[in-house]
Amino acid sequence: MLTPSRNPSDSRRGQALVLVTASLFVMLGMLSLVVDLGWAHYRREAAQAAADAAALAAAQAALEASGGGSVSCGSQVICQSTPQNCANPPQSPPSDNFGSGCLYAAANGFRHTGPQSVRLASGTTSPPPTAPGVNARYWVTAYVSENTPRLFSGILGNAAGVAARATAIIPPSTGGGCIYVLRPTGTSVTNNGNAYLESGCGVYVNSNSSTAVLLNGNAAIRATGSGSVNIVGNWRGNGNAYIQPAPNIGVQPAADPFANLQPPEVGACTSCGVTLNGHQSATIDPGVYCGPIILNGQTSLTMTPGLYVLKNGITINGGSTLTATGVTIYNQGGAITINGSSGATLSAPESGPWQGILIFQARNNSNGATLNGGAALRVTGALYFPNAPLTFNGNGASDGASTTLVAYRITLNGNAYIRNPASTPYSGGSSARVALVE
């Protein structure tokens, strides 16, 4: 009896079937892993959104409960450094700021129940434990987590945990200011050599750079009285440079205090300009000066009270002096430069439409203002250079008893003393706003 012979191709077909089946298993496993990883990423992003919302809502509620002033822990503002579980369901309306945070976490899909956890911690210590180097009046940290079930790759485990954390702060109270540096990026304040800047009211630097303020050598910035130094980014000191007291970093940008200040209407020229040489002296009246004002040698110029529109700036050289009482200078074009050992005694109007405004440089005029050499500058009023750099050079005894200085960028190589802000109808400084810092 004959036995049928086996076809070798049948064996190969069986082997191929096994290989295909195994390959499909691996491919399906990889696909399920990709799907589960994508789902975990989505849930992690959702947890972060919930943590951000909870921290901000709790901090905002604390700010509103304090009326924007000092934060006092109590029934409406919770101070609890150990994370506290949110109630489930959250109370609505909330009875305290933690309740507000828990409500916002729930609105973003997270509650303290089952596989989810929502906890809040807060305090008035500075810096917050989760944000070293950040000054705060009050902080809230939200912790959100979830055990996410695996959709397909259960063979690797029953669940994968996702977690998120966020910290919101109420920045320190800073009040009004004497000095505003508006440039939003890069190094905005540079002090070199033995440069010394002293302010009796707030100093605001809006740059978000890690070297927003750069101090070299023995340079220093010192805030006195109720003043403080406030930097959106950070600062760097080389050599023996310092800022005293320690600045507030990571703050919100300060508003331009003169953003609503409107330029004057400019009429026809009333003067072609003024040039004095040698020992000449002159007295001039308000008007539109289409040519430059230039003082050379040992000259002396007096400006009577009123509004002066300069289309080509002003330059004071040598030992010349400028005296101006009750004046506002609108510098439409050109630069303002005081050189050598010249001096200037300037004061703004004490009333009227230009009250407190001493120099207003046109917003489209980016020519830098320079106070150079051994200049002795005495000013009372606001100096406004919104889109221009301002430079103090040499060892000038620059003294502003009541001055608000606003510039796009400042370089200081000499000394400047400002005790009080100018008395104007305008105001600035950082309004009380909560901010995420982590």
C-alpha positions in Angstrom: 0.0 0.0 0.0 1.4 3.3 -1.0 1.6 6.3 1.4 1.0 9.7 -0.1 4.1 11.9 -0.1 4.0 15.3 1.8 4.4 18.4 -0.3 7.2 20.6 1.1 5.3 23.7 0.3 2.6 22.7 2.8 5.2 23.0 5.6 6.4 26.4 4.4 2.8 27.6 4.3 2.3 26.6 7.9 5.5 28.4 9.0 4.4 31.6 7.2 1.0 31.5 9.0 2.8 31.3 12.3 5.1 34.2 11.4 2.2 36.3 10.2 0.2 35.6 13.3 3.2 36.5 15.6 3.8 39.7 13.6 0.2 40.8 13.9 0.4 40.2 17.6 3.5 42.5 17.8 2.0 45.1 15.6 -1.2 45.2 17.5 0.7 45.4 20.8 2.7 48.4 19.4 -0.4 50.1 18.2 -2.2 49.7 21.5 0.9 51.1 23.3 0.9 54.1 21.0 -2.8 54.7 21.6 -2.4 54.4 25.4 0.6 56.7 25.4 -1.3 59.3 23.4 -4.3 59.0 25.8 -2.0 59.4 28.8 -0.5 62.5 27.2 -3.9 64.0 26.6 -4.9 63.3 30.2 -1.7 64.8 31.5 -2.4 68.0 29.5 -5.9 68.1 30.9 -4.6 67.7 34.4 -2.2 70.6 33.9 -5.0 72.8 32.6 -7.0 71.9 35.7 -4.1 72.7 38.0 -3.4 76.0 36.3 -7.1 77.0 36.6 -7.3 75.9 40.2 -4.2 77.8 41.4 -5.2 81.0 39.5 -8.8 80.9 40.8 -7.7 80.4 44.4 -5.1 83.2 44.2 -7.6 85.6 42.5 -10.2 84.9 45.2 -7.6 85.7 47.9 -6.7 88.9 46.1 -10.3 90.0 45.9 -11.0 89.0 49.5 -8.0 91.2 50.6 -9.2 94.2 48.5 -5.9 94.2 46.7 -4.0 95.1 49.9 -2.2 92.9 52.4 -3.3 89.3 52.5 -4.6 88.1 55.9 -5.2 84.4 56.5 -8.7 83.7 57.8 -12.1 82.2 56.9 -12.0 83.5 53.3 -8.3 83.1 52.6 -6.8 79.8 53.5 -3.2 79.4 54.5 -2.3 75.7 54.6 1.2 74.6 53.6 0.2 70.9 53.7 -1.9 70.1 50.7 -5.6 69.9 51.5 -8.1 67.7 49.6 -10.9 69.4 47.7 -14.4 68.6 48.8 -16.5 66.5 46.4 -18.6 67.9 45.1 -17.1 71.4 45.5 -19.3 73.9 47.3 -21.0 76.4 45.1 -20.8 79.2 45.7 -17.5 78.8 47.4 -17.0 80.0 51.0 -13.2 80.5 50.7 -10.5 80.8 48.1 -9.7 77.1 48.2 -13.4 76.5 47.3 -12.9 78.7 44.2 -9.9 76.7 43.1 -11.7 73.4 43.6 -14.7 74.6 41.5 -12.3 75.6 38.6 -10.6 72.2 38.8 -14.0 70.5 38.6 -15.0 72.7 35.6 -11.9 71.3 33.9 -12.9 67.7 34.6 -11.1 66.9 37.8 -12.5 66.3 41.3 -11.1 64.6 44.4 -12.8 61.3 43.9 -12.2 57.8 42.6 -9.0 57.7 40.5 -8.7 61.5 40.6 -7.1 63.7 43.2 -7.2 67.5 43.6 -5.3 69.1 46.5 -4.4 72.7 47.3 -1.7 74.3 49.5 -1.0 78.0 50.2 0.8 80.4 52.4 2.3 83.9 52.8 5.9 82.7 53.1 8.2 84.0 50.4 9.4 82.5 48.1 6.8 79.7 47.6 8.3 76.2 48.2 7.7 75.3 44.5 9.1 78.5 43.0 12.5 79.4 44.5 13.6 83.0 43.8 10.1 84.3 43.3 8.8 87.0 45.8 5.1 86.7 46.7 2.6 88.2 49.1 0.6 85.0 48.9 0.9 81.8 46.9 -1.3 78.8 46.0 -0.1 75.5 44.7 -2.5 73.0 43.1 -1.8 69.3 42.8 -3.9 67.3 40.3 -3.4 63.6 39.6 -5.3 60.7 38.0 -4.8 57.0 37.6 -5.6 56.6 33.9 -6.8 53.1 32.9 -5.0 51.6 29.9 -7.3 51.1 27.0 -5.5 48.3 25.2 -2.1 47.6 26.7 -3.5 46.2 29.9 -0.9 43.5 29.8 1.6 46.2 31.0 -0.5 47.0 34.0 -4.0 48.2 35.1 -3.4 51.9 35.1 -0.9 54.7 34.4 -0.7 57.7 36.7 -0.6 61.3 35.4 0.1 64.3 37.6 0.4 68.0 37.3 1.3 70.9 39.5 0.8 74.7 39.3 1.7 77.7 41.5 0.0 81.1 41.3 1.1 84.1 43.3 -0.1 87.5 44.4 3.1 89.6 43.7 4.4 92.0 46.4 2.7 95.4 46.7 4.9 97.9 45.0 2.9 101.1 44.8 3.8 104.0 42.5 7.2 104.5 41.0 10.0 107.0 40.1 11.7 105.0 37.3 10.1 103.0 34.5 12.2 101.2 31.9 9.8 100.0 29.2 11.9 97.9 26.9 10.2 94.4 27.0 13.3 92.3 26.1 17.1 92.4 26.4 19.3 94.2 28.8 17.3 97.4 29.7 19.3 98.9 32.6 23.1 99.0 32.6 25.2 100.5 35.4 28.9 100.6 34.9 31.9 101.5 37.0 30.9 103.3 40.2 27.5 104.2 38.9 24.9 104.6 41.7 21.2 104.9 41.3 19.1 105.7 44.3 15.3 105.9 44.3 12.9 106.7 47.1 10.0 105.1 45.2 9.5 102.2 42.9 11.9 101.1 40.1 10.2 99.0 37.4 12.1 97.2 34.6 9.8 95.5 32.1 12.3 93.4 30.3 11.8 89.6 30.6 15.5 88.9 30.0 17.6 87.1 32.6 19.9 90.1 32.4 17.2 92.8 32.3 19.4 94.7 34.7 23.2 94.4 34.3 25.5 95.9 36.9 29.3 96.0 36.5 32.2 96.9 38.8 31.0 98.8 41.9 27.7 99.8 40.4 24.6 99.8 42.6 20.9 100.4 42.7 19.4 101.2 46.1 15.7 101.7 46.9 15.0 103.7 50.0 11.9 104.4 52.1 8.9 102.4 50.7 10.5 102.0 47.3 11.4 98.7 45.7 13.1 97.4 42.6 10.8 95.3 40.4 12.1 93.3 37.5 10.0 91.2 35.1 13.0 89.0 34.2 16.1 88.9 36.4 19.4 90.8 37.0 23.1 90.0 37.0 25.9 91.7 39.0 29.6 91.5 38.2 32.3 92.5 40.6 31.0 94.2 43.7 27.7 95.3 42.1 24.5 95.1 44.2 20.8 95.9 44.5 19.5 96.9 47.9 17.1 95.6 49.1 16.8 92.4 47.0 14.7 93.1 44.0 11.3 91.6 43.3 11.8 89.3 40.2 9.2 87.6 38.0 6.7 90.4 38.5 4.1 91.6 36.0 5.2 94.4 33.6 4.4 97.9 34.8 2.0 100.1 32.9 3.5 103.1 31.1 2.3 105.9 33.5 2.0 108.4 30.7 0.4 106.1 28.1 -2.6 108.5 28.0 -0.6 111.6 27.7 -1.4 113.3 24.4 1.1 115.3 22.4 0.4 119.0 21.9 -0.9 120.5 18.7 2.1 121.9 16.8 1.6 125.1 15.0 3.8 127.2 12.7 7.4 127.9 13.6 7.9 130.9 15.9 11.7 130.6 16.0 14.4 129.3 13.7 16.4 128.2 16.8 18.9 129.6 19.2 22.7 129.4 19.2 24.8 131.0 21.9 28.6 131.1 22.0 31.3 132.5 24.2 29.8 134.3 27.2 26.5 135.2 25.6 23.2 134.9 27.5 19.6 135.1 26.4 16.0 134.7 27.6 13.5 132.9 25.3 9.7 132.5 25.4 7.4 129.5 24.7 6.8 128.6 21.1 7.7 126.3 18.2 11.5 126.1 17.7 12.2 124.7 14.2 15.9 125.0 14.5 18.0 123.5 17.3 18.9 125.2 20.6 22.7 125.1 21.0 24.7 126.5 23.9 28.5 126.6 23.6 31.3 128.0 25.8 30.2 129.8 29.0 26.8 130.8 27.8 23.5 131.1 29.8 20.0 130.5 28.6 16.7 131.2 30.6 13.4 129.8 29.4 10.3 131.6 30.7 7.3 129.4 31.8 5.2 127.7 29.2 5.3 125.0 26.5 8.3 124.7 24.1 8.1 122.5 21.0 11.5 121.6 19.8 11.8 120.2 16.3 15.6 119.7 16.4 16.4 119.1 20.0 18.7 120.9 22.4 22.5 120.7 23.0 24.4 122.2 25.9 28.2 122.1 25.7 31.1 123.2 27.9 30.3 125.3 30.9 26.9 126.6 29.7 23.9 126.7 31.9 20.2 126.3 31.3 17.5 127.6 33.7 13.9 126.8 33.1 11.1 127.2 35.6 7.5 126.1 35.0 8.2 124.7 31.5 7.3 121.7 29.5 9.6 120.7 26.6 8.0 118.7 23.8 10.9 117.2 21.9 9.5 116.4 18.5 12.8 115.7 16.7 16.5 115.6 17.4 18.1 114.8 20.7 18.5 116.3 24.1 22.1 116.4 25.1 23.9 118.0 28.1 27.7 117.7 27.8 30.8 118.7 29.7 30.5 120.6 33.0 27.3 122.3 32.0 24.4 122.5 34.4 20.7 122.7 34.1 18.0 123.6 36.7 14.6 122.6 35.3 11.1 122.4 36.8 7.7 121.5 35.3 4.5 123.5 35.7 2.7 123.0 39.0 -0.7 123.3 37.5 -2.5 123.5 34.1 -2.7 120.9 31.3 1.0 120.1 31.5 1.2 119.8 35.3 4.3 117.9 36.3 5.5 117.2 32.7 9.0 118.5 32.2 10.2 116.7 29.1 8.0 114.8 26.7 9.8 113.2 23.8 7.6 112.3 20.9 6.8 108.6 20.7 8.2 108.4 17.2 11.5 110.1 18.2 14.0 107.4 19.1 17.0 109.8 19.4 18.7 109.1 22.7 18.9 111.6 25.5 22.4 112.1 27.1 23.5 113.7 30.3 27.3 113.6 29.9 30.5 114.4 31.7 30.3 116.3 35.0 26.8 117.7 34.3 25.0 119.1 37.3 21.3 118.4 36.7 18.5 119.5 39.0 15.1 118.5 37.8 11.6 118.6 39.2 9.0 116.9 37.0 8.6 114.0 34.7 11.1 113.0 32.0 9.4 110.9 29.4 11.3 109.1 26.6 9.0 106.2 25.8 10.9 104.9 22.7 14.4 106.4 23.3 17.4 105.4 25.4 18.6 107.6 28.2 22.3 107.8 29.2 23.9 109.3 32.3 27.7 109.5 31.9 30.5 110.6 34.1 30.2 111.6 37.7 27.4 114.1 37.4 25.6 115.1 40.6 22.3 114.4 39.0 19.6 115.1 41.5 15.8 114.7 41.0 14.0 115.7 44.2 10.6 114.9 42.6 11.0 113.2 39.3 9.4 110.4 37.4 11.8 109.0 34.8 10.3 106.9 31.9 12.7 105.6 29.2 12.9 102.7 26.8 16.4 101.9 28.0 18.8 103.4 30.6 22.6 103.4 30.8 24.1 104.9 33.9 27.8 105.6 34.4 27.4 108.4 37.0 25.2 109.1 40.0 21.4 109.7 40.1 19.2 110.5 43.1 15.4 110.5 42.9 13.5 110.9 46.1 9.8 111.2 45.1 7.7 110.8 41.9 6.7 113.9 40.0 3.3 115.3 40.9 1.2 114.7 37.7 -2.4 113.7 37.0 -1.0 110.5 35.7 -0.1 107.3 37.5 1.7 104.0 36.9 3.1 100.9 38.5 2.0 97.3 38.6 -1.6 96.8 39.3 -2.3 93.9 41.6 -2.7 90.8 39.4 -2.2 87.2 40.1 0.4 85.3 38.0 1.4 81.7 37.3 5.0 81.2 38.2 5.2 77.4 37.9 
